[in-house]
């Protein structure tokens, strides 16, 4: 149940309509409250007749509120059209999975909400204005606030134009997604090494738990499922992690020993959805960045500089990860593993970062060179042999692809030189790397 609640809250947090709806409702409530203050006669006569409040008649009040309402709803339609155009551009240039970065943008939501809220406020106040033949009533305070809201909308429109002009810039999008990736890494990594997962022999004789649902695992109530397993003296090993697709009828977990109610407990602790995307999925933001790079390397776009920008952000994420440990997914109760959740390891994370970019950019000299330079920078921070071996494997893959696809000997020599610089950094540190990179380049004319 907690997993489904977390999923619902996450969906609401990124939904485009929540903030505009809340601001519209707030505008209606504000109009009712201010009209009540006007009708109660609480305002002193000197304030009503002063230049600080609107003190015109009912005809002017209706004209003013009608103008504010008609203009704000018209501009709201324009704002919505601009937002849709930006979404279409983002989907075509950077990938449809990046649309959520536009729909969850608070600037767009607040802008649309400001115009809709002002429109609703104006209508609610307009309905209370009465002429002499209807029992004269002009809500002076409410009208004054309506004028203020109109000027707020003008400022919001100016902000929106500049905001959208910056948001459709690919470098801005890359920065936003890389910030999401960095926050996810900070949230999901740990400072101390966690216990290793039990060996496969531990699960001999375990019973498979199947699930008839289908969809991506978006939320997992790890604490709740671990507590249930501890109370029932059993151990559960999930076969999927957040971000994985659950196939109907396929095993979703192993349990040892088998206890009654494990299927229901597993269903209650997991929440599925039709789209991949979870705050607990460390690979999701990485895949978003990789998609930007892969699209940039496509023949139709051919923008290696964007791919290089993505590679730089991925390298920065690995540098942040150098001093941290990735979770192993093991939950212990009284030194006994009660729940094991599959977790991404360093090897798989680096594969997700660089495999597709290298494969699609195997003919781009600049991209291959930059990947080697980034791997070299990361290797200068890493001190763990297993992670160094992973970085070395990717450096070798870059060299292999270049040897196969690069026809120019001079360009191939550049890549080989960077590869030697990576090995020198790994074995001799920055000084060894400088010695390799300071070596004279081969003559390109021969």
N, C-alpha and C positions, 0 to 999 in steps of 0.2 A: 504493500500500500504506500509506503514511503517513497518507493521508486516511482510510482505513478504520480504521486503528488509533486515530486521534484521535476518530473517530466512536464507536468502541467504548468508549473511555475516557470520553467525554462522557456516553454512555448510562449507563455504570456510575456516574458521579458523581451523576446525578440519579435513579437507580433507588431505589425505596423499600426494597427488600429487602437491599441490600448491607450497610448498617451494622447492622441487626438480625441478619443472618446472621453477620457478623463477631463481634459481641458474644456471640451464642449459642455460636459455636465457641470463643471465648476462655473462656467459662464452663466448657465441657467440659474444655478444656486445663488451666484452673486447678484444677478438681476433681481431675483425675488427678495433677497435680503435688503438691497438698497431701496427698492420700491417700498418695502415695508417701513424702512426708516423715513422715507419721504411722506408716506401716508400717515405715519404716527404723529407728525407735527413736532418731532423732537428737534428739528433744526431751528435755530433762532432766526428771527426775521431779518436781522442785520446780515447774516450769512447768506440767506436766500437772495436778498436784494443786492449783494455785493458783486464785484466783478469776478470773483473766484468761481462762482457757480453759474450755470446757464440760467438766465432769467427771462427767456423769451416766452412766447405764447404757445398754445397747443399746435397751431398750424406749423410754426417753425420747428417745433419739436418733432412732429411727424415727418416733415421733410428731411430733417437732419438724420433721424434714425433710419428712414427709408434709404437715404443715400449711403449711410454706413453699411447697412445690411446688404444692399445690392452690390456695392463695390467689393466688399469682403468675400461674398460668395463667388463673385466672378473671378477674383484673384485666386481664391482657393482652387477653383478649377484649373487655372493656369499653373499654379504650383503643382497640382496633381499631374498635369500633363508633362511638365518638366521632369518630375520624378520618374514617370513612366519612360520618358525618352532616355533618361540617364540609366535606368535599369536595362533598357534594350541595348544601349551601347555597351554597358558592362558585360551583359550576357554574351554579346558577339565578340568582344575584344578580349575579355579576361575569363570568361567561363560562367555558366549559369549558377554554379555552386557558390559564387561570390555575391549573389544577389542578396543573401541574408545580411551581408555587411552594409548594404544600402537600406534595406527595410528596417533594420534595427538601429539605424543612425538616429540619435536623439534630435539632432538639428532638423532633419526633415520632418520628424514627427511633431516637434514643438511648433515648427513653422505652420504646418497644416492645421494643427490644433489651435493656434492663435487666431487664424482667420475663421475657422468654424466656430470657435468659442465666442468671438466678437459678433459673428452673424447671429448666433443663438441669443446672445445677450441683447442685441438690438431688437430682435423680434419680441423677446419677453418684456422689454421695457415699452416697446411700441404699443403693445396691446393694452397698456394701462393708461395711455394718454387720453384725456377726455376734453372736449371742447365746452364752450359755454352752454350749449343746448343739451349736453350730456351730463352736466354736473362737473364743472371745470376741475381738472386735476392735471398738473404738469410735474412729473418727478424730477426736480431740479438736480438733486445729487446724482440720480441715476443717469441723467443725460450728460452731466459733466464727466462721469466715469466712461460713458460711451465715447465721448470725444477723445479722452485719454487713450482708450483702447484702440481707436482708429489710428492715432499717432504711433502707438506701439506696433501696430500692424505694418505701418510704413517702414519703421526700423527693421522689423522682422523680414520684410521683403528684401531690403538691401542686404541684410545678412545672408539670406537664403541664396541670392544670386552668387555672391562670393563663395559661399560654402559649397554649392554644387559645382562651381567652376574648379574648385580644388579637389573635390571628391572624385571626379571622373578622371583625374590624373592618375596614370598607372603607378607612378612612384608613391603617391599617397595611399593607393589601395594596397600596395605591397607593404608599406609601413604599418597600415592598420592590421593586416593579417599577421604580420610578423610580431606585432604587439600581442595579439591574441595567442600566438604560439608561445611567446615568452611567458605570458601569464599562466598558460596551461602547464608549461614545464616547471615554473616556480611552485605551482600548486600541487603537482603530482609527484615531484621528486622529493627525496628525503636526504638528510645530511648523513645518516648512518646506514651502514649496510644492513639489509633485512635478511631474515633467515632464508636459506635456499629451499626450493621446492623438494618434496620427497621424491625419491626415485620411482620409476615406473613399476618396480616390483612391489611397491607399497600398495598399489591399486589392483593387484591380482585378486580375482574373485569379486571385484566391485560390480555393482548393478548399474546399468545404464538408465538414465532418466530421460524420457522423450518429452517433446513439447509439440502440440498441434498448431501453435501459432506460427506466424511468419512475419518477418520484418527485421529491421536493424535494432540491435540492442542499444537503447539510448541511455537508460538509467539502471543502476544496480544498487540495491540496498545491501551493501557488504556487511555492515554491522548487524542488521537484522537477521540476515541469513546465517551469519556466523553464530549469533546467539542461539538461533533455533537449532543448529547442528550441535552446539555444545550442550544444550538442554536435553537433547535426545541421544547423546553419546554416540555420535556418528561423525563421519568426515565426508565432505562434499568437494568434488573437484569440477568446477565449471569448465566446459569445453569451448565456450565463447567468451569474449570480453567486449566491453563497450565499443561499438563501432562495427562489430561483426554481424553478419546476416544470419538469422535463425531460420532454418528450413523446416517446414512443417513435417512432423513425424520423425525428424532426425534427433539423435541424442544431443541433449543440451548439457548434461552433467553426468558424473559418476558418483555413486554413493557407496560407502562401506563403513559399517554393515548397513543393509537395507532396513529402513524404518518406514512405518506407515505415515503418510502425509507429506513425503518429501516432494512429490510433484506439485502439490498446492503451495508448499513453502517456496519452491523455486519460482513458480509463476508470480506469487505475491511480491517477490523480491526483485523482479525484473519488469521493465517497461519497454515495449517495442514501439517502433514507429516506421513510417514509410520512407523516411530519409535518414541518411547517415548524418549525425551531428550530435555531439554530446560534450559537456564540459569535462567528462572523465575520459575522453578519447584523445590521447596525446598525438595521434597520427592525423587527426582530422585537419587541424590548422596547417600541418606540414603538407598534406595533400592539396590543400587550397593553394598554397604558395607554388607547389610543383606544377599545378595546373596552369597557373599564370605563365610560368617559364615554358612549359611545353607548347602552349598556344603561341607564345612569342616566337618560338623556334619553327613554327609551321611555315610552309612555303607561302601561304597567303598573307602572313603578317611579316615574317622575316625581321624580327627585332631582337637581335642577340643582346643588346644592352639591357633590356628588361630581364632577360634570362640571367645575365651576370648580376644584376641587382638582387634577384631572388637567391642566387647562389651565395652572395655575400650575407644575406639575412640567415640563411641556413647555417652557414659557418659560424655566425655570431651565436646562434642557438646552441651549437655544439660546444662553443667556448664557455657559455654559461653552464653547460651540463658537465664540464670537466671536473668540477669540485663536488658534484652531487651523485647520488645513487638513484637508479631507477627502481621503482617498487617491484618486488618479486611476486606480489599477489598472495602471500602466505599469511593467514590469520591463525595465531596460536591461542589456545586456551589451556592453561595449566601445562605448558610445554608440549601440547599435542595439536597437530594441525587439524583444525576443524573446517577450514574453508581455504581452497586454493583457486585463485582467479588467474587465468592466463594474462600475462602482462608483456608489453613490448620490451624487448631487450635492446641494448645498444646496437648490436649488429643489424637487427631488423629496422631500427629507426634510421640508421644511416643509409640502409638500402632504400627505404622509402624516400629519403631526401634526394639521392643522387642517381639512382638507377634510370628513371624515366628521362631525366634531364640529359644524362650522358648518352642514352640511346637515341634520343631525338636530336641531340646536338653533336653527334659524332663527326659531322663534316664542318662544324664551326670551330675554327682554330681558337678564337677568342674565348669561347665558352669552355673548351677543354683546358686551355691554359689557366683560366680563372678557377676551375674546379681544383686543379693541382695546387694552385696558390692558396686556396682556402684550406685544403687538406693539410698543407704544410703549416699554416698558421694554427690549426687545431692541434696538430701533432706536437707543436712547441709547448702546448699547455698540458697535454695528456701524459700521465705517468703510468697508466695501467697497461700491461702488456697485451691483454685481450683487446682493448680498444685500439691500441696502436696497430695491432694485426688487422683489425677491421679497416682502419684508414689506409693501411698499406695495400690491402686487397682492392680498394676502390682506386687508388693511385695506379695500380697495375692494370686495372680494367680500362682506365683512361688511356694508358699507353698502348694497350692492345688494340683498342678501337682506332686510335690515331694511326697506328702502324698499318691497319687494314684499309682505312678510308681516306687518309690524307695522302695526296699524290705528290705534293711539293716537298722535295727533300729539305729545303730550308725551313718550312713550317714544321715538318716532323722533327727536325733538330731542335727547334724551340721547345716542343713538348717534351722531348727526351731530356733536355736541359732542366726543365722544371721538375721532371720526375727524379733526376739525380739530386736536385736541390731538396726534394722531399726526403729522400733517403739520407742525405747529409744532415738535415735537421733532426731526423729520428736518431741518428747514430752519434752525431758530433755536436748537436745543438746549433744555436744561431750563427756561431763563427764558421762552422763547417758549411752551413747554408750560404753564407756570404761568399766564401771562397769559391763555391761552385757557380754562383750567379755572377761573380766578378770575372769569371773566366771569359776571354774574348769570344764573341760570337763567331761562328763560321762565316766565311765570305759568301754572301748571297749571290755574287756574280759568277762564281765558279760552279 
